Amino acid sequence: KKKKRLKHGNLSTLTLKDSIFVRKKWDEYDIYGKFIASQLRGMNVKTASRLQLQIQSLVSAAKLAEME
């Protein structure tokens, strides 16, 4: 599988994933997301999938509430 490559300013050619990490400043939400991901990985697939759906529903509801 070929990697998608991007030109990124004065930096050498980077893969898309590398480019995201170069320009991104990590914050508490990134760390929390990784924490949640590690917890989901420790569950069976059915439970983890249900929780993912619930989490996404909460986030979507909050976004919609902000639009009102």
N, C-alpha and C positions, 0 to 999 in steps of 0.2 A: 504494500500500500504506500503510495506517495504521500509525503507530507506537504501541506500547503505552505508556501513560503511568502513572506512579506518583506518589503524594504521598510526599514524603520529609521528615518533620519540619517544621522552619521554612523549609526551602528551597522555592523555587518548584517547580512541577510539572516533573519530569524524565522523560526517556525511560528505559526499562529499562537500556539500555547506559550512559547518563550516570550513573544511580544507582549502578551497580556501580563505576564509576571514582571516584565521590565517596567511597564508603565503604571502598574497598580500599586497603590499604597495600601497595605493591609491595615484593617481596623478590627474592632471587637466583633463585628458581624461576621467577618471571614473566619475568625477563630471559633466563634459560636457555631457557625455552619459546619465546620470540621468536627466539632465536638458532637453535634447531633448526628452527623454522618457516621461517626465511629460507633455511636450507640445503635443506630439502625442496622449497621453491619453485624452486630451481635445478636440480632433477633432473627426469627425465621422470616422467610420472604413474605408470607401472608400478613403477619403482624406489621412488619416494616412498611409494606405497601399501604396498609390501612392508615398508619400514622402519617406517611407522606401525604396522602390524600387529605387528612385532617389538617395538617400543617398548612398545606397549600390553600385549603378552604379558608382558614383563618387569615392568612396573608391577603388573599383576594378580597375577602369581606372588609378588611381594614382599608385597603386601597379604594374600594368603592365608597366606603363611608367618608373618606377624605374628599371625594369628588362631589359630595352633596353639599 
